[in-house]
């Protein structure tokens, strides 16, 4: 059973020793960089959850200050939802964090604003579900099969995802550290919940589950709605992008 309480002392000690938190959680950095987005027909989706490093570039460009920063810190569940002073996307657990960790403590509007700045948008629940469970690539590598819908975002089992069960990650895992899943995507199941545009009144649907929960919340039929203005240590996001079709303007065609 994974411990749910944060080990601030442990993480702070590892940081003091010069070891990035991401390496402390995985034992090694991501071996190689992969393309940031995966094209799925006429749209694309981020290969990983938006990271602290990516969100930092947005903040530098726009001067954004998030609600968690302005309102005294993000939330974690203890004896009910408890505000953690100093916790924000910069320091998800209150200590210096690797730029490869997912950006969390962001509400729906803050996530949507980032995606629009990046040239995209938050995905709908249906888009997210299709990307997460149905293999859409023209020539996927083995063992993936084009057109097959899998029971888990990691394939035939939830093994390799960052859930509350025993695994290498006591809290959130850095981008690209867990098992690569359907469509070559990472962490479509577990690690952190992800915002979608599906609405139920003032709530928005979050998908995928997180490190706080067991694998059952990774399933496609989970309906987990949260207040759109809520932010917490285990809610992040990824963006979707509409791809423009090739130009068919005859005047621009070469002879």
C-alpha positions as CSV (number, residue, x, y, z in Angstrom):
1,X,0.0,0.0,0.0
2,X,1.4,3.4,-1.0
3,X,1.5,6.0,1.8
4,X,-0.8,8.8,1.1
5,X,0.7,11.4,3.4
6,X,3.4,13.6,2.0
7,X,6.9,13.0,3.3
8,X,8.1,16.6,3.2
9,X,11.2,15.8,5.2
10,X,12.2,13.1,2.8
11,X,11.6,15.2,-0.3
12,X,13.3,18.2,1.2
13,X,16.3,16.1,2.2
14,X,16.7,14.7,-1.3
15,X,16.5,18.2,-2.8
16,X,19.1,19.5,-0.4
17,X,21.4,16.7,-1.5
18,X,21.0,17.9,-5.0
19,X,18.9,15.1,-6.3
20,X,15.8,16.3,-8.2
21,X,12.5,15.1,-6.7
22,X,11.7,13.4,-10.0
23,X,14.8,11.3,-9.8
24,X,14.1,10.6,-6.2
25,X,10.7,9.2,-7.2
26,X,11.8,7.2,-10.2
27,X,15.5,6.4,-9.7
28,X,16.4,7.8,-13.1
29,X,15.5,10.7,-15.4
30,X,13.5,10.1,-18.5
31,X,15.8,8.3,-20.9
32,X,14.9,10.4,-24.0
33,X,12.6,13.1,-25.0
34,X,9.6,12.3,-27.2
35,X,7.4,14.6,-29.3
36,X,5.2,16.7,-27.2
37,X,2.0,15.9,-29.0
38,X,0.3,12.9,-30.7
39,X,-1.7,13.5,-33.8
40,X,-5.0,11.6,-33.9
41,X,-6.6,12.4,-37.3
42,X,-7.8,16.0,-37.4
43,X,-6.7,16.8,-33.8
44,X,-3.8,16.2,-31.5
45,X,-3.3,15.7,-27.7
46,X,-0.4,16.3,-25.4
47,X,1.7,13.2,-25.0
48,X,2.1,13.9,-21.2
49,X,0.3,16.0,-18.6
50,X,1.4,19.6,-18.7
51,X,4.5,20.0,-16.6
52,X,5.7,22.5,-14.1
53,X,8.4,23.5,-16.7
54,X,5.8,24.1,-19.4
55,X,3.5,26.1,-17.1
56,X,6.5,28.2,-15.9
57,X,7.1,29.3,-19.5
58,X,3.5,30.4,-19.7
59,X,3.7,32.3,-16.4
60,X,6.8,34.1,-17.6
61,X,5.1,35.1,-20.8
62,X,1.8,36.2,-19.3
63,X,2.6,37.3,-15.8
64,X,-0.1,34.9,-14.5
65,X,-0.5,34.5,-10.7
66,X,-2.7,31.5,-9.9
67,X,-5.4,31.4,-7.3
68,X,-3.5,28.9,-5.1
69,X,-0.7,31.4,-5.0
70,X,-3.0,34.4,-4.2
71,X,-5.2,32.5,-1.8
72,X,-2.7,31.0,0.5
73,X,-1.9,27.6,-1.0
74,X,-3.5,24.6,-2.6
75,X,-5.6,21.8,-1.1
76,X,-4.9,18.3,0.1
77,X,-7.4,15.9,1.6
78,X,-6.6,15.2,5.3
79,X,-9.4,15.6,7.9
80,X,-11.5,17.0,5.0
81,X,-10.0,19.4,2.4
82,X,-7.2,21.2,4.1
83,X,-5.3,24.2,2.6
84,X,-1.5,23.7,2.6
85,X,0.3,27.1,2.9
86,X,2.9,27.6,0.1
87,X,1.6,24.7,-2.0
88,X,1.0,25.7,-5.7
89,X,2.0,24.6,-9.2
90,X,5.6,25.7,-8.3
91,X,5.8,23.6,-5.2
92,X,3.0,20.9,-5.4
93,X,4.0,19.4,-2.1
94,X,5.5,22.5,-0.5
95,X,9.1,21.8,-1.4
96,X,11.2,22.5,-4.5
97,X,10.0,20.2,-7.3
98,X,11.4,18.9,-10.6
99,X,10.1,20.8,-13.8
100,X,9.1,17.4,-15.2
101,X,6.4,16.9,-12.5
102,X,2.8,17.6,-13.6
103,X,1.5,21.1,-12.9
104,X,-1.3,20.9,-10.3
105,X,-3.2,23.2,-7.9
106,X,-4.9,24.7,-11.0
107,X,-8.6,25.2,-11.5
108,X,-10.5,24.6,-14.7
109,X,-10.2,28.2,-16.0
110,X,-6.5,28.3,-15.3
111,X,-6.0,25.1,-17.2
112,X,-8.1,26.3,-20.1
113,X,-6.2,29.6,-20.2
114,X,-2.9,27.8,-20.5
115,X,-4.2,25.6,-23.3
116,X,-5.4,28.6,-25.3
117,X,-2.1,30.3,-24.8
118,X,-0.4,27.1,-26.2
119,X,-2.7,27.2,-29.2
120,X,-5.1,24.5,-28.0
121,X,-7.9,23.9,-25.6
122,X,-9.0,21.4,-22.9
123,X,-10.3,18.2,-24.4
124,X,-13.9,17.0,-24.1
125,X,-14.5,13.9,-22.1
126,X,-15.3,11.9,-25.3
127,X,-12.1,13.1,-27.0
128,X,-10.0,12.2,-23.9
129,X,-11.7,8.8,-23.6
130,X,-11.1,8.0,-27.3
131,X,-7.5,9.0,-27.1
132,X,-6.9,7.1,-23.9
133,X,-8.5,3.8,-24.7
134,X,-8.7,3.3,-28.5
135,X,-5.6,2.8,-30.5
136,X,-5.8,5.3,-33.4
137,X,-2.3,5.4,-34.8
138,X,-1.9,4.1,-38.4
139,X,1.1,1.9,-37.6
140,X,1.3,1.4,-33.8
141,X,4.3,-0.5,-32.5
142,X,3.7,-4.0,-31.0
143,X,1.8,-4.9,-28.9
144,X,-0.7,-2.2,-29.8
145,X,-3.4,-3.0,-32.4
146,X,-5.0,-0.2,-34.5
147,X,-8.7,0.1,-33.9
148,X,-8.7,-1.9,-30.7
149,X,-10.3,-0.4,-27.6
150,X,-8.4,-1.5,-24.4
151,X,-9.9,-1.9,-20.9
152,X,-7.2,0.3,-19.5
153,X,-5.2,3.3,-20.7
154,X,-2.1,1.2,-20.2
155,X,-3.5,-1.7,-22.3
156,X,-4.8,-5.0,-21.0
157,X,-4.0,-4.2,-17.3
158,X,-3.3,-1.2,-15.1
159,X,0.2,-2.4,-14.4
160,X,2.7,0.4,-14.8
161,X,0.4,3.3,-13.8
162,X,1.0,5.5,-10.8
163,X,-1.9,4.6,-8.4
164,X,-2.2,4.2,-4.7
165,X,-0.9,0.7,-4.9
166,X,2.8,-0.1,-4.4
167,X,4.9,1.4,-7.2
168,X,8.1,3.5,-7.5
169,X,6.3,6.9,-6.9
170,X,5.1,8.0,-3.5
171,X,3.3,10.9,-5.0
172,X,3.0,12.3,-8.5
173,X,5.4,10.8,-11.1
174,X,7.3,13.0,-13.6
175,X,6.3,13.1,-17.3
176,X,7.3,10.0,-19.2
177,X,8.3,8.0,-16.1
178,X,5.3,5.6,-16.0
179,X,4.3,2.9,-18.6
180,X,3.5,4.3,-22.0
181,X,0.0,3.5,-23.0
182,X,-2.6,3.6,-25.8
183,X,-1.6,6.0,-28.7
184,X,1.8,6.4,-27.1
185,X,0.4,8.6,-24.3
186,X,1.6,8.7,-20.7
187,X,-0.6,8.9,-17.6
188,X,-4.0,8.9,-19.2
189,X,-4.7,6.7,-16.2
190,X,-3.7,7.7,-12.7
191,X,-0.9,10.1,-11.7
192,X,-3.1,13.2,-11.6
193,X,-6.7,13.8,-12.5
194,X,-7.2,15.8,-15.7
195,X,-9.7,18.5,-16.4
196,X,-12.1,18.1,-19.4
197,X,-14.8,20.5,-20.7
198,X,-17.7,18.2,-19.8
199,X,-20.0,20.2,-17.6
200,X,-22.6,19.5,-15.0
201,X,-23.8,22.8,-13.7
202,X,-20.8,24.6,-12.1
203,X,-18.8,21.4,-12.1
204,X,-16.4,20.0,-14.7
205,X,-15.5,16.4,-15.3
206,X,-12.0,15.1,-14.3
207,X,-10.8,11.9,-15.8
208,X,-8.1,9.3,-15.3
209,X,-7.8,9.0,-11.6
210,X,-4.6,9.8,-9.6
211,X,-1.9,8.5,-7.4
212,X,-4.2,9.0,-4.5
213,X,-6.6,6.3,-5.7
214,X,-6.5,2.6,-6.8
215,X,-6.7,1.6,-10.4
216,X,-10.5,1.5,-10.4
217,X,-10.6,5.3,-11.1
218,X,-8.7,4.8,-14.3
219,X,-11.7,3.2,-16.0
220,X,-13.5,4.9,-18.9
221,X,-16.9,5.0,-17.2
222,X,-15.8,6.9,-14.1
223,X,-17.9,10.1,-13.7
224,X,-15.8,12.3,-11.4
225,X,-17.1,15.9,-11.4
226,X,-15.5,18.6,-9.4
227,X,-16.3,22.3,-8.8
228,X,-14.7,24.2,-11.7
229,X,-13.1,26.7,-9.3
230,X,-11.5,23.9,-7.2
231,X,-7.7,23.2,-7.2
232,X,-5.8,20.5,-5.4
233,X,-2.6,18.6,-5.2
234,X,-3.8,15.8,-7.5
235,X,-5.6,17.7,-10.3
236,X,-3.7,18.6,-13.5
237,X,-4.5,18.6,-17.2
238,X,-3.3,18.2,-20.8
239,X,-4.3,20.1,-23.9
240,X,-6.0,19.1,-27.2
241,X,-5.3,20.9,-30.5
242,X,-7.3,21.2,-33.7
243,X,-5.2,20.4,-36.7
244,X,-5.7,22.4,-39.9
245,X,-6.3,20.3,-43.1
246,X,-3.7,20.7,-45.9
247,X,-4.4,23.7,-48.1
248,X,-6.4,22.8,-51.3
249,X,-6.3,26.3,-52.8
250,X,-5.6,25.8,-56.5
251,X,-4.0,29.3,-56.8
252,X,-1.2,28.1,-54.5
253,X,-0.7,24.8,-56.2
254,X,2.6,24.4,-58.1
255,X,2.4,23.2,-61.7
